[in-house]
Protein backbone atom coordinates (compact mmCIF):
# COMPACT_ATOMS: atom_id res chain seq x y z
CA UNK A 1 0.00 0.00 0.00
CA UNK A 2 1.21 3.50 -0.85
CA UNK A 3 2.18 5.56 2.18
CA UNK A 4 0.19 8.76 2.51
CA UNK A 5 1.71 12.22 2.34
CA UNK A 6 1.64 14.31 5.50
CA UNK A 7 -0.97 16.81 4.24
CA UNK A 8 -4.00 14.49 4.26
CA UNK A 9 -2.79 12.65 7.35
CA UNK A 10 -2.32 15.99 9.13
CA UNK A 11 -5.88 17.01 8.23
CA UNK A 12 -7.17 13.70 9.59
CA UNK A 13 -5.24 14.06 12.84
CA UNK A 14 -6.42 17.67 13.23
CA UNK A 15 -10.03 16.56 12.72
CA UNK A 16 -9.66 13.72 15.23
CA UNK A 17 -8.28 16.10 17.85
CA UNK A 18 -10.27 19.29 17.23
CA UNK A 19 -13.61 17.98 16.02
CA UNK A 20 -13.87 14.54 17.61
CA UNK A 21 -12.02 15.45 20.82
CA UNK A 22 -9.72 12.42 20.69
CA UNK A 23 -6.21 12.35 22.21
CA UNK A 24 -3.87 12.60 19.23
CA UNK A 25 -0.47 13.31 20.77
CA UNK A 26 0.91 9.89 19.83
CA UNK A 27 -1.15 9.23 16.70
CA UNK A 28 0.81 8.08 13.63
CA UNK A 29 -0.01 6.70 10.18
CA UNK A 30 0.07 3.22 11.73
CA UNK A 31 -2.53 4.07 14.39
CA UNK A 32 -5.71 2.06 13.88
CA UNK A 33 -9.21 3.31 14.38
CA UNK A 34 -9.60 0.55 16.96
CA UNK A 35 -6.61 2.03 18.85
CA UNK A 36 -8.64 5.25 19.09
CA UNK A 37 -11.76 3.36 20.24
CA UNK A 38 -13.77 4.84 17.38
CA UNK A 39 -17.24 3.38 16.97
CA UNK A 40 -19.36 3.49 13.81
CA UNK A 41 -20.91 6.82 14.80
CA UNK A 42 -17.50 8.45 15.25
CA UNK A 43 -16.32 6.96 11.94
CA UNK A 44 -19.37 8.36 10.14
CA UNK A 45 -18.78 11.77 11.72
CA UNK A 46 -15.12 11.62 10.67
CA UNK A 47 -16.17 10.86 7.09
CA UNK A 48 -18.61 13.78 7.01
CA UNK A 49 -16.05 16.23 8.39
CA UNK A 50 -13.37 15.02 5.97
CA UNK A 51 -15.79 15.50 3.07
CA UNK A 52 -16.16 19.13 4.10
CA UNK A 53 -12.47 19.73 4.82
CA UNK A 54 -11.08 17.99 1.72
CA UNK A 55 -13.86 18.81 -0.72
CA UNK A 56 -14.32 15.22 -1.86
CA UNK A 57 -17.00 12.58 -1.38
CA UNK A 58 -16.18 10.16 1.43
CA UNK A 59 -18.51 7.18 1.11
CA UNK A 60 -19.44 4.91 4.00
CA UNK A 61 -17.32 2.19 2.36
CA UNK A 62 -14.31 4.53 2.37
CA UNK A 63 -14.38 4.94 6.13
CA UNK A 64 -14.52 1.20 6.76
CA UNK A 65 -12.18 0.06 3.97
CA UNK A 66 -8.93 0.83 5.80
CA UNK A 67 -7.90 -0.03 9.36
CA UNK A 68 -5.19 2.59 9.83
CA UNK A 69 -5.07 6.36 9.54
CA UNK A 70 -2.30 6.05 6.95
CA UNK A 71 -4.35 3.63 4.86
CA UNK A 72 -7.37 5.90 4.91
CA UNK A 73 -5.21 8.94 4.14
CA UNK A 74 -3.75 7.15 1.10
CA UNK A 75 -7.27 6.27 -0.09
CA UNK A 76 -8.37 9.89 0.28
CA UNK A 77 -5.25 11.07 -1.57
CA UNK A 78 -6.20 8.89 -4.54
CA UNK A 79 -9.63 10.52 -4.53
CA UNK A 80 -8.05 13.97 -4.33
CA UNK A 81 -5.76 13.16 -7.25
CA UNK A 82 -8.84 12.43 -9.35
CA UNK A 83 -10.10 15.96 -8.62
CA UNK A 84 -7.32 18.39 -9.63
CA UNK A 85 -9.16 21.43 -8.29
CA UNK A 86 -9.39 20.04 -4.74
CA UNK A 87 -7.74 22.10 -2.02
CA UNK A 88 -6.55 20.70 1.29
CA UNK A 89 -6.82 22.91 4.34
CA UNK A 90 -6.07 22.12 7.96
CA UNK A 91 -9.25 22.64 9.97
CA UNK A 92 -9.35 25.05 12.86
CA UNK A 93 -10.96 24.09 16.14
CA UNK A 94 -14.72 24.47 15.95
CA UNK A 95 -16.79 25.95 18.70
CA UNK A 96 -20.32 24.80 19.32
MARKESE-602703 format. One record per residue: x, y, z of N, C-alpha, C in turn; residue number from 1. Coordinates in nm, 4 decimals, decimal comma, m for minus. Atoms other than C-alpha are relative to their C-alpha. Layout:
<rs>
R         nu         nv         nw        cau        cav        caw         cu         cv         cw   num
R          X          Y          Z          X          Y          Z          X          Y          Z   NUM
...
</rs>
This chain:
<rs>
R         nu         nv         nw        cau        cav        caw         cu         cv         cw   num
R     0,0842    m0,1179     0,0000     0,0000     0,0000     0,0000     0,0888     0,1242     0,0000     1
R    m0,0719    m0,1268     0,0070     0,1209     0,3502    m0,0846    m0,0132     0,0741     0,1327     2
R     0,0013    m0,0797    m0,1234     0,2177     0,5563     0,2180    m0,0565     0,1382    m0,0315     3
R     0,0633    m0,1297     0,0245     0,0189     0,8763     0,2515     0,0999     0,1135     0,0203     4
R    m0,0811    m0,1190    m0,0235     0,1707     1,2217     0,2343    m0,0504     0,0684     0,1264     5
R     0,0402    m0,0621    m0,1264     0,1644     1,4313     0,5500    m0,1241     0,0882    m0,0076     6
R     0,1104    m0,0961     0,0066    m0,0969     1,6811     0,4241    m0,1342    m0,0616     0,0374     7
R     0,1295     0,0620    m0,0294    m0,3997     1,4490     0,4260     0,0016    m0,0609     0,1396     8
R    m0,0106     0,0582    m0,1338    m0,2794     1,2647     0,7350    m0,0098     0,1090     0,1064     9
R     0,0074    m0,1117    m0,0952    m0,2317     1,5992     0,9133    m0,1427     0,0516     0,0151    10
R     0,1403    m0,0423    m0,0058    m0,5877     1,7009     0,8229    m0,0790    m0,0990     0,0839    11
R     0,0725     0,1022    m0,0759    m0,7170     1,3696     0,9590     0,0294     0,0112     0,1489    12
R    m0,0372    m0,0097    m0,1415    m0,5243     1,4058     1,2844    m0,0595     0,1264     0,0621    13
R     0,0598    m0,1244    m0,0508    m0,6417     1,7667     1,3231    m0,1490    m0,0179     0,0248    14
R     0,1438     0,0250    m0,0158    m1,0028     1,6563     1,2724    m0,0250    m0,0890     0,1212    15
R     0,0179     0,0903    m0,1140    m0,9655     1,3722     1,5226     0,0161     0,0748     0,1320    16
R    m0,0236    m0,0737    m0,1236    m0,8285     1,6103     1,7847    m0,0980     0,1133     0,0229    17
R     0,0821    m0,1207    m0,0163    m1,0268     1,9288     1,7226    m0,1493    m0,0280    m0,0061    18
R     0,1432     0,0208     0,0217    m1,3606     1,7978     1,6015    m0,0566    m0,1188     0,0775    19
R     0,0498     0,1195    m0,0688    m1,3875     1,4541     1,7607     0,0548    m0,0122     0,1411    20
R    m0,0496    m0,0069    m0,1377    m1,2017     1,5453     2,0815     0,0748    m0,1256     0,0443    21
R    m0,0770     0,1191    m0,0335    m0,9718     1,2418     2,0688     0,1435     0,0399     0,0327    22
R    m0,1402    m0,0288    m0,0310    m0,6215     1,2346     2,2209     0,0873    m0,0405    m0,1189    23
R    m0,0752     0,0293     0,1217    m0,3869     1,2601     1,9228     0,1507     0,0244     0,0144    24
R    m0,1415    m0,0317    m0,0186    m0,0467     1,3312     2,0768     0,0927    m0,1092    m0,0513    25
R    m0,0864     0,1085     0,0466     0,0911     0,9885     1,9834    m0,0568    m0,0712    m0,1226    26
R     0,0606     0,0596     0,1187    m0,1154     0,9233     1,6700     0,0990     0,0057    m0,1163    27
R    m0,0858     0,0089     0,1183     0,0806     0,8078     1,3627    m0,0801    m0,0610    m0,1148    28
R     0,0649     0,0627     0,1155    m0,0007     0,6702     1,0179    m0,0374    m0,1450     0,0305    29
R     0,0268     0,1397    m0,0342     0,0066     0,3223     1,1731    m0,1085    m0,0168     0,1060    30
R     0,1059     0,0071    m0,1009    m0,2534     0,4065     1,4388    m0,1274    m0,0522    m0,0643    31
R     0,1258     0,0535     0,0527    m0,5708     0,2056     1,3882    m0,1172     0,0745     0,0626    32
R     0,1209    m0,0618    m0,0546    m0,9215     0,3315     1,4377    m0,0421    m0,0727     0,1277    33
R     0,0275     0,0758    m0,1223    m0,9599     0,0546     1,6964     0,0860     0,0527     0,1153    34
R    m0,0873    m0,0584    m0,1030    m0,6608     0,2032     1,8846    m0,0630     0,1248     0,0609    35
R     0,0642    m0,1236    m0,0451    m0,8639     0,5250     1,9093    m0,1393    m0,0243     0,0574    36
R     0,1331     0,0378    m0,0505    m1,1761     0,3357     2,0243    m0,1124     0,0706    m0,0749    37
R     0,1029    m0,0668     0,0805    m1,3766     0,4845     1,7383    m0,1101    m0,0986    m0,0364    38
R     0,1140     0,0837     0,0368    m1,7239     0,3382     1,6973    m0,0533     0,0455    m0,1355    39
R     0,0532    m0,0307     0,1331    m1,9357     0,3494     1,3809    m0,0533     0,1429    m0,0087    40
R     0,0501    m0,1379     0,0008    m2,0913     0,6821     1,4798     0,1162     0,0978    m0,0167    41
R    m0,1174    m0,0867     0,0116    m1,7497     0,8453     1,5255     0,0617    m0,0106    m0,1391    42
R    m0,0542     0,0183     0,1350    m1,6322     0,6959     1,1944    m0,0844     0,0745    m0,1030    43
R     0,0892    m0,0713     0,0915    m1,9374     0,8361     1,0143     0,0209     0,1504     0,0123    44
R    m0,0248    m0,1428    m0,0225    m1,8780     1,1765     1,1721     0,1336     0,0418    m0,0616    45
R    m0,1303    m0,0276     0,0604    m1,5121     1,1624     1,0666    m0,0135     0,0125    m0,1515    46
R     0,0199    m0,0048     0,1449    m1,6169     1,0863     0,7090    m0,0680     0,1278    m0,0448    47
R     0,0737    m0,1220     0,0355    m1,8610     1,3783     0,7012     0,0889     0,1239     0,0124    48
R    m0,0883    m0,1152    m0,0192    m1,6048     1,6234     0,8386     0,1089     0,0021    m0,1070    49
R    m0,1039     0,0057     0,1031    m1,3367     1,5020     0,5968    m0,0542     0,0391    m0,1365    50
R     0,0635    m0,0442     0,1252    m1,5788     1,5499     0,3071     0,0044     0,1521    m0,0092    51
R     0,0031    m0,1465    m0,0036    m1,6159     1,9128     0,4102     0,1400     0,0592    m0,0101    52
R    m0,1352    m0,0558    m0,0055    m1,2471     1,9735     0,4815     0,0783    m0,0230    m0,1283    53
R    m0,0786     0,0344     0,1183    m1,1080     1,7993     0,1724    m0,0714     0,0306    m0,1307    54
R     0,0756    m0,0302     0,1204    m1,3858     1,8814    m0,0718    m0,0202    m0,1184    m0,0922    55
R     0,0239     0,1210     0,0788    m1,4323     1,5217    m0,1863    m0,1083    m0,0828     0,0672    56
R     0,0994     0,0898    m0,0582    m1,6996     1,2584    m0,1378     0,0715    m0,1105     0,0766    57
R    m0,0524     0,1092    m0,0817    m1,6181     1,0158     0,1431    m0,1176    m0,0924     0,0280    58
R     0,1101     0,0951    m0,0124    m1,8507     0,7178     0,1107     0,0144    m0,0825     0,1275    59
R    m0,0035     0,0866    m0,1184    m1,9436     0,4906     0,4003     0,1031    m0,1106    m0,0169    60
R    m0,0974     0,1067     0,0258    m1,7320     0,2192     0,2360     0,1430     0,0502     0,0187    61
R    m0,1341    m0,0569    m0,0140    m1,4314     0,4528     0,2370     0,0451     0,0018     0,1452    62
R    m0,0403    m0,0124    m0,1402    m1,4378     0,4942     0,6126     0,0158    m0,1345     0,0684    63
R    m0,0167     0,1332    m0,0595    m1,4519     0,1197     0,6763     0,0987    m0,0857    m0,0782    64
R    m0,0881     0,0781     0,0863    m1,2177     0,0058     0,3975     0,1390    m0,0193     0,0596    65
R    m0,1360     0,0034    m0,0540    m0,8926     0,0828     0,5800    m0,0033    m0,0045     0,1525    66
R    m0,0075     0,0125    m0,1455    m0,7899    m0,0027     0,9360     0,0852     0,1086     0,0652    67
R    m0,0924    m0,0974    m0,0580    m0,5186     0,2594     0,9827    m0,0248     0,1399    m0,0554    68
R     0,0101    m0,1381     0,0476    m0,5070     0,6363     0,9539     0,0775     0,0176    m0,1302    69
R    m0,0812    m0,0112     0,1211    m0,2305     0,6052     0,6952    m0,0676    m0,0627    m0,1203    70
R     0,0716     0,0654     0,1090    m0,4351     0,3632     0,4864    m0,1157     0,0843    m0,0494    71
R     0,1127    m0,0848     0,0390    m0,7374     0,5896     0,4911     0,0499     0,1282    m0,0668    72
R    m0,0562    m0,1206     0,0611    m0,5214     0,8944     0,4138     0,0432    m0,0280    m0,1437    73
R    m0,0415     0,0361     0,1361    m0,3751     0,7149     0,1099    m0,1213    m0,0146    m0,0916    74
R     0,1235     0,0134     0,0776    m0,7271     0,6274    m0,0087    m0,0556     0,1377    m0,0358    75
R     0,0517    m0,1346     0,0245    m0,8372     0,9892     0,0276     0,0893     0,0773    m0,0968    76
R    m0,0913    m0,0647     0,0945    m0,5252     1,1069    m0,1569    m0,0286    m0,0432    m0,1429    77
R     0,0345     0,0475     0,1344    m0,6198     0,8889    m0,4540    m0,1255     0,0707    m0,0497    78
R     0,1219    m0,0726     0,0381    m0,9632     1,0519    m0,4527     0,0322     0,1458    m0,0328    79
R    m0,0393    m0,1387     0,0264    m0,8055     1,3974    m0,4330     0,0714     0,0123    m0,1340    80
R    m0,0743    m0,0034     0,1261    m0,5758     1,3160    m0,7251    m0,0939    m0,0041    m0,1198    81
R     0,0985     0,0081     0,1080    m0,8839     1,2432    m0,9353    m0,0751     0,1314    m0,0169    82
R     0,0668    m0,1306     0,0044    m1,0099     1,5964    m0,8621     0,1063     0,1090     0,0091    83
R    m0,1127    m0,0934    m0,0029    m0,7321     1,8386    m0,9633    m0,0286     0,1345     0,0661    84
R     0,0307    m0,1302    m0,0600    m0,9162     2,1434    m0,8285    m0,0159    m0,0064     0,1515    85
R     0,0198     0,0145    m0,1442    m0,9395     2,0041    m0,4736     0,1098     0,0741     0,0763    86
R    m0,0928    m0,0731    m0,0847    m0,7736     2,2104    m0,2018    m0,0057    m0,0584     0,1399    87
R    m0,0072     0,0535    m0,1354    m0,6551     2,0699     0,1286     0,0251     0,1156     0,0949    88
R    m0,0244    m0,1009    m0,1023    m0,6820     2,2908     0,4345    m0,0078    m0,0670     0,1358    89
R     0,0015     0,0538    m0,1355    m0,6068     2,2124     0,7956    m0,1118     0,0697     0,0756    90
R     0,1144    m0,0609    m0,0680    m0,9249     2,2644     0,9974     0,0414     0,0698     0,1286    91
R    m0,0207    m0,0665    m0,1279    m0,9352     2,5046     1,2856    m0,0976    m0,0601     0,0995    92
R     0,0900     0,0534    m0,1028    m1,0960     2,4086     1,6140    m0,1362     0,0661    m0,0141    93
R     0,1364    m0,0522     0,0110    m1,4716     2,4469     1,5950    m0,0547     0,0248     0,1398    94
R     0,0695    m0,0247    m0,1262    m1,6791     2,5950     1,8701    m0,1476    m0,0244    m0,0217    95
R     0,1431     0,0311     0,0131    m2,0316     2,4796     1,9319    m0,0844     0,1038     0,0656    96
</rs>
